[in-house]
């Protein structure tokens, strides 16, 4: 029988539970920029990219500004 190999490529929620860390970073970003993400709103979008979520908030940011916000959110 040939050797079988596997790769785990989606570790978030499998090996690491980052839910609370991401929620806290959204709260910090929102506090700094004047928007709020309730836990329910966050849960509804969990798993999507920050860039997608920020675009959906439709707060008039340019792509360049969104890029900076994404980096800041990830730093939090």
PDB file of N, CA, C and O in Angstrom:
ATOM      1  N   UNK A   1       0.845  -1.169   0.000  1.00  0.00           N
ATOM      2  CA  UNK A   1       0.000   0.000   0.000  1.00  0.00           C
ATOM      3  C   UNK A   1       0.900   1.245   0.000  1.00  0.00           C
ATOM      4  O   UNK A   1       1.843   1.317   0.788  1.00  0.00           O
ATOM      5  N   UNK A   2       0.621   2.226  -0.875  1.00  0.00           N
ATOM      6  CA  UNK A   2       1.447   3.432  -0.929  1.00  0.00           C
ATOM      7  C   UNK A   2       1.261   4.288   0.330  1.00  0.00           C
ATOM      8  O   UNK A   2       0.215   4.271   0.978  1.00  0.00           O
ATOM      9  N   UNK A   3       2.325   5.036   0.644  1.00  0.00           N
ATOM     10  CA  UNK A   3       2.276   5.942   1.789  1.00  0.00           C
ATOM     11  C   UNK A   3       1.272   7.060   1.519  1.00  0.00           C
ATOM     12  O   UNK A   3       1.277   7.648   0.438  1.00  0.00           O
ATOM     13  N   UNK A   4       0.423   7.352   2.478  1.00  0.00           N
ATOM     14  CA  UNK A   4      -0.556   8.433   2.334  1.00  0.00           C
ATOM     15  C   UNK A   4      -0.088   9.650   3.117  1.00  0.00           C
ATOM     16  O   UNK A   4       0.463   9.531   4.212  1.00  0.00           O
ATOM     17  N   UNK A   5      -0.315  10.808   2.543  1.00  0.00           N
ATOM     18  CA  UNK A   5       0.066  12.061   3.186  1.00  0.00           C
ATOM     19  C   UNK A   5      -1.125  13.006   3.186  1.00  0.00           C
ATOM     20  O   UNK A   5      -2.022  12.903   2.349  1.00  0.00           O
ATOM     21  N   UNK A   6      -1.114  13.916   4.127  1.00  0.00           N
ATOM     22  CA  UNK A   6      -2.196  14.904   4.213  1.00  0.00           C
ATOM     23  C   UNK A   6      -1.625  16.225   4.697  1.00  0.00           C
ATOM     24  O   UNK A   6      -0.582  16.271   5.349  1.00  0.00           O
ATOM     25  N   UNK A   7      -2.327  17.290   4.367  1.00  0.00           N
ATOM     26  CA  UNK A   7      -1.947  18.623   4.804  1.00  0.00           C
ATOM     27  C   UNK A   7      -3.172  19.307   5.374  1.00  0.00           C
ATOM     28  O   UNK A   7      -4.231  19.325   4.747  1.00  0.00           O
ATOM     29  N   UNK A   8      -3.028  19.874   6.570  1.00  0.00           N
ATOM     30  CA  UNK A   8      -4.098  20.678   7.156  1.00  0.00           C
ATOM     31  C   UNK A   8      -3.835  22.109   6.717  1.00  0.00           C
ATOM     32  O   UNK A   8      -2.804  22.688   7.058  1.00  0.00           O
ATOM     33  N   UNK A   9      -4.770  22.682   5.959  1.00  0.00           N
ATOM     34  CA  UNK A   9      -4.541  24.021   5.430  1.00  0.00           C
ATOM     35  C   UNK A   9      -5.451  25.070   6.039  1.00  0.00           C
ATOM     36  O   UNK A   9      -5.257  26.258   5.784  1.00  0.00           O
ATOM     37  N   UNK A  10      -6.416  24.686   6.818  1.00  0.00           N
ATOM     38  CA  UNK A  10      -7.315  25.635   7.468  1.00  0.00           C
ATOM     39  C   UNK A  10      -7.274  25.353   8.960  1.00  0.00           C
ATOM     40  O   UNK A  10      -8.092  24.595   9.482  1.00  0.00           O
ATOM     41  N   UNK A  11      -6.313  25.969   9.645  1.00  0.00           N
ATOM     42  CA  UNK A  11      -6.110  25.642  11.047  1.00  0.00           C
ATOM     43  C   UNK A  11      -6.968  26.470  11.991  1.00  0.00           C
ATOM     44  O   UNK A  11      -7.131  26.092  13.151  1.00  0.00           O
ATOM     45  N   UNK A  12      -7.518  27.583  11.534  1.00  0.00           N
ATOM     46  CA  UNK A  12      -8.317  28.438  12.404  1.00  0.00           C
ATOM     47  C   UNK A  12      -9.618  27.733  12.752  1.00  0.00           C
ATOM     48  O   UNK A  12     -10.426  27.429  11.874  1.00  0.00           O
ATOM     49  N   UNK A  13      -9.808  27.481  14.012  1.00  0.00           N
ATOM     50  CA  UNK A  13     -10.986  26.760  14.468  1.00  0.00           C
ATOM     51  C   UNK A  13     -10.744  25.266  14.549  1.00  0.00           C
ATOM     52  O   UNK A  13     -11.541  24.538  15.141  1.00  0.00           O
ATOM     53  N   UNK A  14      -9.652  24.802  13.959  1.00  0.00           N
ATOM     54  CA  UNK A  14      -9.289  23.387  14.019  1.00  0.00           C
ATOM     55  C   UNK A  14      -8.170  23.200  15.038  1.00  0.00           C
ATOM     56  O   UNK A  14      -8.318  22.445  15.999  1.00  0.00           O
ATOM     57  N   UNK A  15      -7.056  23.888  14.825  1.00  0.00           N
ATOM     58  CA  UNK A  15      -5.926  23.805  15.742  1.00  0.00           C
ATOM     59  C   UNK A  15      -5.845  25.005  16.681  1.00  0.00           C
ATOM     60  O   UNK A  15      -5.303  24.904  17.782  1.00  0.00           O
ATOM     61  N   UNK A  16      -6.381  26.133  16.246  1.00  0.00           N
ATOM     62  CA  UNK A  16      -6.330  27.372  17.014  1.00  0.00           C
ATOM     63  C   UNK A  16      -7.726  27.995  17.022  1.00  0.00           C
ATOM     64  O   UNK A  16      -8.370  28.100  15.978  1.00  0.00           O
ATOM     65  N   UNK A  17      -8.182  28.399  18.179  1.00  0.00           N
ATOM     66  CA  UNK A  17      -9.463  29.098  18.265  1.00  0.00           C
ATOM     67  C   UNK A  17      -9.175  30.594  18.401  1.00  0.00           C
ATOM     68  O   UNK A  17      -8.881  31.082  19.492  1.00  0.00           O
ATOM     69  N   UNK A  18      -9.262  31.310  17.289  1.00  0.00           N
ATOM     70  CA  UNK A  18      -8.911  32.730  17.286  1.00  0.00           C
ATOM     71  C   UNK A  18     -10.135  33.638  17.365  1.00  0.00           C
ATOM     72  O   UNK A  18     -10.014  34.851  17.195  1.00  0.00           O
ATOM     73  N   UNK A  19     -11.296  33.073  17.618  1.00  0.00           N
ATOM     74  CA  UNK A  19     -12.544  33.840  17.617  1.00  0.00           C
ATOM     75  C   UNK A  19     -12.457  35.065  18.523  1.00  0.00           C
ATOM     76  O   UNK A  19     -12.703  36.186  18.078  1.00  0.00           O
ATOM     77  N   UNK A  20     -12.112  34.859  19.777  1.00  0.00           N
ATOM     78  CA  UNK A  20     -12.089  35.959  20.743  1.00  0.00           C
ATOM     79  C   UNK A  20     -11.030  37.001  20.385  1.00  0.00           C
ATOM     80  O   UNK A  20     -11.274  38.200  20.520  1.00  0.00           O
ATOM     81  N   UNK A  21      -9.860  36.556  19.931  1.00  0.00           N
ATOM     82  CA  UNK A  21      -8.804  37.500  19.551  1.00  0.00           C
ATOM     83  C   UNK A  21      -9.257  38.376  18.389  1.00  0.00           C
ATOM     84  O   UNK A  21      -9.006  39.582  18.395  1.00  0.00           O
ATOM     85  N   UNK A  22      -9.915  37.794  17.400  1.00  0.00           N
ATOM     86  CA  UNK A  22     -10.406  38.579  16.267  1.00  0.00           C
ATOM     87  C   UNK A  22     -11.521  39.533  16.709  1.00  0.00           C
ATOM     88  O   UNK A  22     -11.561  40.686  16.278  1.00  0.00           O
ATOM     89  N   UNK A  23     -12.413  39.058  17.557  1.00  0.00           N
ATOM     90  CA  UNK A  23     -13.495  39.917  18.041  1.00  0.00           C
ATOM     91  C   UNK A  23     -12.925  41.125  18.790  1.00  0.00           C
ATOM     92  O   UNK A  23     -13.358  42.257  18.576  1.00  0.00           O
ATOM     93  N   UNK A  24     -11.954  40.874  19.664  1.00  0.00           N
ATOM     94  CA  UNK A  24     -11.342  41.974  20.409  1.00  0.00           C
ATOM     95  C   UNK A  24     -10.656  42.961  19.474  1.00  0.00           C
ATOM     96  O   UNK A  24     -10.728  44.170  19.694  1.00  0.00           O
ATOM     97  N   UNK A  25      -9.994  42.467  18.440  1.00  0.00           N
ATOM     98  CA  UNK A  25      -9.307  43.379  17.511  1.00  0.00           C
ATOM     99  C   UNK A  25     -10.309  44.228  16.740  1.00  0.00           C
ATOM    100  O   UNK A  25     -10.027  45.389  16.441  1.00  0.00           O
ATOM    101  N   UNK A  26     -11.479  43.670  16.411  1.00  0.00           N
ATOM    102  CA  UNK A  26     -12.525  44.474  15.753  1.00  0.00           C
ATOM    103  C   UNK A  26     -13.052  45.542  16.701  1.00  0.00           C
ATOM    104  O   UNK A  26     -13.315  46.669  16.283  1.00  0.00           O
ATOM    105  N   UNK A  27     -13.206  45.194  17.972  1.00  0.00           N
ATOM    106  CA  UNK A  27     -13.684  46.168  18.956  1.00  0.00           C
ATOM    107  C   UNK A  27     -12.689  47.317  19.104  1.00  0.00           C
ATOM    108  O   UNK A  27     -13.092  48.478  19.177  1.00  0.00           O
ATOM    109  N   UNK A  28     -11.396  47.005  19.148  1.00  0.00           N
ATOM    110  CA  UNK A  28     -10.370  48.035  19.278  1.00  0.00           C
ATOM    111  C   UNK A  28     -10.327  48.924  18.037  1.00  0.00           C
ATOM    112  O   UNK A  28     -10.226  50.146  18.153  1.00  0.00           O
ATOM    113  N   UNK A  29     -10.404  48.325  16.865  1.00  0.00           N
ATOM    114  CA  UNK A  29     -10.396  49.106  15.632  1.00  0.00           C
ATOM    115  C   UNK A  29     -11.620  50.012  15.573  1.00  0.00           C
ATOM    116  O   UNK A  29     -11.511  51.184  15.215  1.00  0.00           O
ATOM    117  N   UNK A  30     -12.771  49.478  15.921  1.00  0.00           N
ATOM    118  CA  UNK A  30     -13.997  50.264  15.919  1.00  0.00           C
ATOM    119  C   UNK A  30     -13.957  51.423  16.902  1.00  0.00           C
ATOM    120  O   UNK A  30     -14.431  52.518  16.600  1.00  0.00           O
ATOM    121  N   UNK A  31     -13.393  51.183  18.072  1.00  0.00           N
ATOM    122  CA  UNK A  31     -13.286  52.249  19.071  1.00  0.00           C
ATOM    123  C   UNK A  31     -12.403  53.380  18.553  1.00  0.00           C
ATOM    124  O   UNK A  31     -12.667  54.554  18.813  1.00  0.00           O
ATOM    125  N   UNK A  32     -11.363  53.021  17.826  1.00  0.00           N
ATOM    126  CA  UNK A  32     -10.449  54.035  17.308  1.00  0.00           C
ATOM    127  C   UNK A  32     -11.039  54.805  16.128  1.00  0.00           C
ATOM    128  O   UNK A  32     -10.724  55.980  15.939  1.00  0.00           O
ATOM    129  N   UNK A  33     -11.898  54.152  15.328  1.00  0.00           N
ATOM    130  CA  UNK A  33     -12.403  54.788  14.108  1.00  0.00           C
ATOM    131  C   UNK A  33     -13.906  55.077  14.131  1.00  0.00           C
ATOM    132  O   UNK A  33     -14.480  55.453  13.108  1.00  0.00           O
ATOM    133  N   UNK A  34     -14.536  54.906  15.278  1.00  0.00           N
ATOM    134  CA  UNK A  34     -15.910  55.344  15.443  1.00  0.00           C
ATOM    135  C   UNK A  34     -16.982  54.445  14.863  1.00  0.00           C
ATOM    136  O   UNK A  34     -18.018  54.932  14.409  1.00  0.00           O
ATOM    137  N   UNK A  35     -16.750  53.139  14.869  1.00  0.00           N
ATOM    138  CA  UNK A  35     -17.816  52.209  14.483  1.00  0.00           C
ATOM    139  C   UNK A  35     -17.837  51.062  15.479  1.00  0.00           C
ATOM    140  O   UNK A  35     -16.846  50.786  16.155  1.00  0.00           O
ATOM    141  N   UNK A  36     -18.967  50.409  15.556  1.00  0.00           N
ATOM    142  CA  UNK A  36     -19.134  49.329  16.530  1.00  0.00           C
ATOM    143  C   UNK A  36     -19.461  48.035  15.818  1.00  0.00           C
ATOM    144  O   UNK A  36     -20.220  48.022  14.849  1.00  0.00           O
ATOM    145  N   UNK A  37     -18.890  46.958  16.297  1.00  0.00           N
ATOM    146  CA  UNK A  37     -19.218  45.616  15.822  1.00  0.00           C
ATOM    147  C   UNK A  37     -19.745  44.837  17.015  1.00  0.00           C
ATOM    148  O   UNK A  37     -18.985  44.497  17.921  1.00  0.00           O
ATOM    149  N   UNK A  38     -21.028  44.556  17.021  1.00  0.00           N
ATOM    150  CA  UNK A  38     -21.565  43.745  18.110  1.00  0.00           C
ATOM    151  C   UNK A  38     -21.056  42.318  17.947  1.00  0.00           C
ATOM    152  O   UNK A  38     -20.568  41.935  16.884  1.00  0.00           O
ATOM    153  N   UNK A  39     -21.178  41.549  19.001  1.00  0.00           N
ATOM    154  CA  UNK A  39     -20.737  40.155  18.919  1.00  0.00           C
ATOM    155  C   UNK A  39     -21.538  39.410  17.865  1.00  0.00           C
ATOM    156  O   UNK A  39     -20.994  38.561  17.159  1.00  0.00           O
ATOM    157  N   UNK A  40     -22.821  39.716  17.751  1.00  0.00           N
ATOM    158  CA  UNK A  40     -23.662  39.067  16.743  1.00  0.00           C
ATOM    159  C   UNK A  40     -23.239  39.424  15.326  1.00  0.00           C
ATOM    160  O   UNK A  40     -23.189  38.555  14.455  1.00  0.00           O
ATOM    161  N   UNK A  41     -22.935  40.690  15.091  1.00  0.00           N
ATOM    162  CA  UNK A  41     -22.455  41.117  13.772  1.00  0.00           C
ATOM    163  C   UNK A  41     -21.122  40.454  13.453  1.00  0.00           C
ATOM    164  O   UNK A  41     -20.889  39.991  12.337  1.00  0.00           O
ATOM    165  N   UNK A  42     -20.254  40.419  14.458  1.00  0.00           N
ATOM    166  CA  UNK A  42     -18.961  39.773  14.262  1.00  0.00           C
ATOM    167  C   UNK A  42     -19.148  38.295  13.926  1.00  0.00           C
ATOM    168  O   UNK A  42     -18.546  37.790  12.979  1.00  0.00           O
ATOM    169  N   UNK A  43     -19.983  37.603  14.702  1.00  0.00           N
ATOM    170  CA  UNK A  43     -20.202  36.171  14.475  1.00  0.00           C
ATOM    171  C   UNK A  43     -20.717  35.908  13.069  1.00  0.00           C
ATOM    172  O   UNK A  43     -20.337  34.922  12.437  1.00  0.00           O
ATOM    173  N   UNK A  44     -21.577  36.786  12.583  1.00  0.00           N
ATOM    174  CA  UNK A  44     -22.151  36.626  11.237  1.00  0.00           C
ATOM    175  C   UNK A  44     -21.085  36.714  10.146  1.00  0.00           C
ATOM    176  O   UNK A  44     -21.225  36.092   9.093  1.00  0.00           O
ATOM    177  N   UNK A  45     -20.023  37.481  10.388  1.00  0.00           N
ATOM    178  CA  UNK A  45     -18.992  37.665   9.369  1.00  0.00           C
ATOM    179  C   UNK A  45     -17.712  36.893   9.661  1.00  0.00           C
ATOM    180  O   UNK A  45     -16.768  36.952   8.872  1.00  0.00           O
ATOM    181  N   UNK A  46     -17.659  36.169  10.783  1.00  0.00           N
ATOM    182  CA  UNK A  46     -16.444  35.453  11.151  1.00  0.00           C
ATOM    183  C   UNK A  46     -16.070  34.465  10.051  1.00  0.00           C
ATOM    184  O   UNK A  46     -16.910  33.705   9.568  1.00  0.00           O
ATOM    185  N   UNK A  47     -14.807  34.487   9.666  1.00  0.00           N
ATOM    186  CA  UNK A  47     -14.326  33.616   8.601  1.00  0.00           C
ATOM    187  C   UNK A  47     -14.125  34.354   7.288  1.00  0.00           C
ATOM    188  O   UNK A  47     -13.463  33.845   6.382  1.00  0.00           O
ATOM    189  N   UNK A  48     -14.685  35.536   7.181  1.00  0.00           N
ATOM    190  CA  UNK A  48     -14.489  36.357   5.985  1.00  0.00           C
ATOM    191  C   UNK A  48     -13.263  37.229   6.186  1.00  0.00           C
ATOM    192  O   UNK A  48     -12.793  37.395   7.311  1.00  0.00           O
ATOM    193  N   UNK A  49     -12.747  37.785   5.103  1.00  0.00           N
ATOM    194  CA  UNK A  49     -11.559  38.618   5.241  1.00  0.00           C
ATOM    195  C   UNK A  49     -11.939  39.975   5.829  1.00  0.00           C
ATOM    196  O   UNK A  49     -13.061  40.453   5.667  1.00  0.00           O
ATOM    197  N   UNK A  50     -10.979  40.576   6.510  1.00  0.00           N
ATOM    198  CA  UNK A  50     -11.193  41.906   7.081  1.00  0.00           C
ATOM    199  C   UNK A  50     -11.489  42.918   5.985  1.00  0.00           C
ATOM    200  O   UNK A  50     -12.318  43.810   6.162  1.00  0.00           O
ATOM    201  N   UNK A  51     -10.816  42.778   4.861  1.00  0.00           N
ATOM    202  CA  UNK A  51     -11.031  43.684   3.731  1.00  0.00           C
ATOM    203  C   UNK A  51     -12.494  43.624   3.259  1.00  0.00           C
ATOM    204  O   UNK A  51     -13.107  44.663   3.013  1.00  0.00           O
ATOM    205  N   UNK A  52     -13.043  42.429   3.136  1.00  0.00           N
ATOM    206  CA  UNK A  52     -14.451  42.284   2.727  1.00  0.00           C
ATOM    207  C   UNK A  52     -15.385  42.944   3.735  1.00  0.00           C
ATOM    208  O   UNK A  52     -16.324  43.645   3.359  1.00  0.00           O
ATOM    209  N   UNK A  53     -15.121  42.717   5.001  1.00  0.00           N
ATOM    210  CA  UNK A  53     -15.984  43.257   6.052  1.00  0.00           C
ATOM    211  C   UNK A  53     -15.928  44.783   6.060  1.00  0.00           C
ATOM    212  O   UNK A  53     -16.964  45.439   6.161  1.00  0.00           O
ATOM    213  N   UNK A  54     -14.733  45.350   5.955  1.00  0.00           N
ATOM    214  CA  UNK A  54     -14.594  46.805   5.954  1.00  0.00           C
ATOM    215  C   UNK A  54     -15.279  47.422   4.738  1.00  0.00           C
ATOM    216  O   UNK A  54     -15.884  48.489   4.842  1.00  0.00           O
ATOM    217  N   UNK A  55     -15.188  46.765   3.599  1.00  0.00           N
ATOM    218  CA  UNK A  55     -15.894  47.276   2.411  1.00  0.00           C
ATOM    219  C   UNK A  55     -17.403  47.258   2.633  1.00  0.00           C
ATOM    220  O   UNK A  55     -18.098  48.199   2.249  1.00  0.00           O
ATOM    221  N   UNK A  56     -17.910  46.203   3.246  1.00  0.00           N
ATOM    222  CA  UNK A  56     -19.351  46.102   3.509  1.00  0.00           C
ATOM    223  C   UNK A  56     -19.835  47.144   4.506  1.00  0.00           C
ATOM    224  O   UNK A  56     -20.988  47.569   4.442  1.00  0.00           O
ATOM    225  N   UNK A  57     -18.975  47.561   5.422  1.00  0.00           N
ATOM    226  CA  UNK A  57     -19.367  48.604   6.364  1.00  0.00           C
ATOM    227  C   UNK A  57     -19.665  49.907   5.621  1.00  0.00           C
ATOM    228  O   UNK A  57     -20.420  50.749   6.105  1.00  0.00           O
ATOM    229  N   UNK A  58     -19.069  50.059   4.453  1.00  0.00           N
ATOM    230  CA  UNK A  58     -19.363  51.180   3.550  1.00  0.00           C
ATOM    231  C   UNK A  58     -19.252  52.532   4.255  1.00  0.00           C
ATOM    232  O   UNK A  58     -20.190  53.330   4.256  1.00  0.00           O
ATOM    233  N   UNK A  59     -18.086  52.768   4.853  1.00  0.00           N
ATOM    234  CA  UNK A  59     -17.867  54.013   5.580  1.00  0.00           C
ATOM    235  C   UNK A  59     -17.069  55.019   4.759  1.00  0.00           C
ATOM    236  O   UNK A  59     -16.533  55.986   5.302  1.00  0.00           O
ATOM    237  N   UNK A  60     -16.990  54.791   3.457  1.00  0.00           N
ATOM    238  CA  UNK A  60     -16.369  55.752   2.563  1.00  0.00           C
ATOM    239  C   UNK A  60     -14.859  55.671   2.467  1.00  0.00           C
ATOM    240  O   UNK A  60     -14.225  56.592   1.953  1.00  0.00           O
ATOM    241  N   UNK A  61     -14.271  54.593   2.949  1.00  0.00           N
ATOM    242  CA  UNK A  61     -12.825  54.450   2.899  1.00  0.00           C
ATOM    243  C   UNK A  61     -12.366  54.019   1.516  1.00  0.00           C
ATOM    244  O   UNK A  61     -13.050  53.261   0.828  1.00  0.00           O
ATOM    245  N   UNK A  62     -11.207  54.507   1.122  1.00  0.00           N
ATOM    246  CA  UNK A  62     -10.594  54.077  -0.134  1.00  0.00           C
ATOM    247  C   UNK A  62      -9.944  52.704   0.081  1.00  0.00           C
ATOM    248  O   UNK A  62      -9.785  52.251   1.214  1.00  0.00           O
ATOM    249  N   UNK A  63      -9.576  52.056  -1.018  1.00  0.00           N
ATOM    250  CA  UNK A  63      -8.889  50.770  -0.903  1.00  0.00           C
ATOM    251  C   UNK A  63      -7.582  50.911  -0.123  1.00  0.00           C
ATOM    252  O   UNK A  63      -7.214  50.020   0.642  1.00  0.00           O
ATOM    253  N   UNK A  64      -6.886  52.020  -0.316  1.00  0.00           N
ATOM    254  CA  UNK A  64      -5.635  52.255   0.393  1.00  0.00           C
ATOM    255  C   UNK A  64      -5.899  52.394   1.897  1.00  0.00           C
ATOM    256  O   UNK A  64      -5.160  51.835   2.708  1.00  0.00           O
ATOM    257  N   UNK A  65      -6.931  53.125   2.267  1.00  0.00           N
ATOM    258  CA  UNK A  65      -7.275  53.276   3.683  1.00  0.00           C
ATOM    259  C   UNK A  65      -7.690  51.932   4.272  1.00  0.00           C
ATOM    260  O   UNK A  65      -7.309  51.595   5.393  1.00  0.00           O
ATOM    261  N   UNK A  66      -8.459  51.178   3.524  1.00  0.00           N
ATOM    262  CA  UNK A  66      -8.881  49.857   3.999  1.00  0.00           C
ATOM    263  C   UNK A  66      -7.662  48.977   4.222  1.00  0.00           C
ATOM    264  O   UNK A  66      -7.607  48.243   5.209  1.00  0.00           O
ATOM    265  N   UNK A  67      -6.688  49.034   3.330  1.00  0.00           N
ATOM    266  CA  UNK A  67      -5.463  48.265   3.508  1.00  0.00           C
ATOM    267  C   UNK A  67      -4.761  48.600   4.813  1.00  0.00           C
ATOM    268  O   UNK A  67      -4.278  47.706   5.508  1.00  0.00           O
ATOM    269  N   UNK A  68      -4.701  49.887   5.151  1.00  0.00           N
ATOM    270  CA  UNK A  68      -4.088  50.307   6.421  1.00  0.00           C
ATOM    271  C   UNK A  68      -4.914  49.826   7.621  1.00  0.00           C
ATOM    272  O   UNK A  68      -4.363  49.405   8.638  1.00  0.00           O
ATOM    273  N   UNK A  69      -6.237  49.895   7.485  1.00  0.00           N
ATOM    274  CA  UNK A  69      -7.100  49.431   8.574  1.00  0.00           C
ATOM    275  C   UNK A  69      -6.950  47.931   8.795  1.00  0.00           C
ATOM    276  O   UNK A  69      -6.920  47.466   9.935  1.00  0.00           O
ATOM    277  N   UNK A  70      -6.857  47.182   7.713  1.00  0.00           N
ATOM    278  CA  UNK A  70      -6.664  45.733   7.827  1.00  0.00           C
ATOM    279  C   UNK A  70      -5.364  45.446   8.576  1.00  0.00           C
ATOM    280  O   UNK A  70      -5.335  44.606   9.476  1.00  0.00           O
ATOM    281  N   UNK A  71      -4.292  46.142   8.206  1.00  0.00           N
ATOM    282  CA  UNK A  71      -3.002  45.926   8.872  1.00  0.00           C
ATOM    283  C   UNK A  71      -3.090  46.294  10.352  1.00  0.00           C
ATOM    284  O   UNK A  71      -2.538  45.596  11.201  1.00  0.00           O
ATOM    285  N   UNK A  72      -3.774  47.373  10.654  1.00  0.00           N
ATOM    286  CA  UNK A  72      -3.923  47.797  12.052  1.00  0.00           C
ATOM    287  C   UNK A  72      -4.756  46.803  12.834  1.00  0.00           C
ATOM    288  O   UNK A  72      -4.423  46.474  13.973  1.00  0.00           O
ATOM    289  N   UNK A  73      -5.839  46.318  12.236  1.00  0.00           N
ATOM    290  CA  UNK A  73      -6.687  45.326  12.898  1.00  0.00           C
ATOM    291  C   UNK A  73      -5.887  44.069  13.211  1.00  0.00           C
ATOM    292  O   UNK A  73      -6.000  43.514  14.304  1.00  0.00           O
ATOM    293  N   UNK A  74      -5.087  43.624  12.266  1.00  0.00           N
ATOM    294  CA  UNK A  74      -4.278  42.420  12.492  1.00  0.00           C
ATOM    295  C   UNK A  74      -3.211  42.660  13.560  1.00  0.00           C
ATOM    296  O   UNK A  74      -2.857  41.741  14.299  1.00  0.00           O
ATOM    297  N   UNK A  75      -2.698  43.888  13.644  1.00  0.00           N
ATOM    298  CA  UNK A  75      -1.713  44.218  14.675  1.00  0.00           C
ATOM    299  C   UNK A  75      -2.345  44.155  16.071  1.00  0.00           C
ATOM    300  O   UNK A  75      -1.696  43.748  17.035  1.00  0.00           O
ATOM    301  N   UNK A  76      -3.622  44.564  16.168  1.00  0.00           N
ATOM    302  CA  UNK A  76      -4.328  44.487  17.453  1.00  0.00           C
ATOM    303  C   UNK A  76      -4.424  43.039  17.896  1.00  0.00           C
ATOM    304  O   UNK A  76      -4.983  42.753  18.955  1.00  0.00           O
TER     305      UNK A  76
END
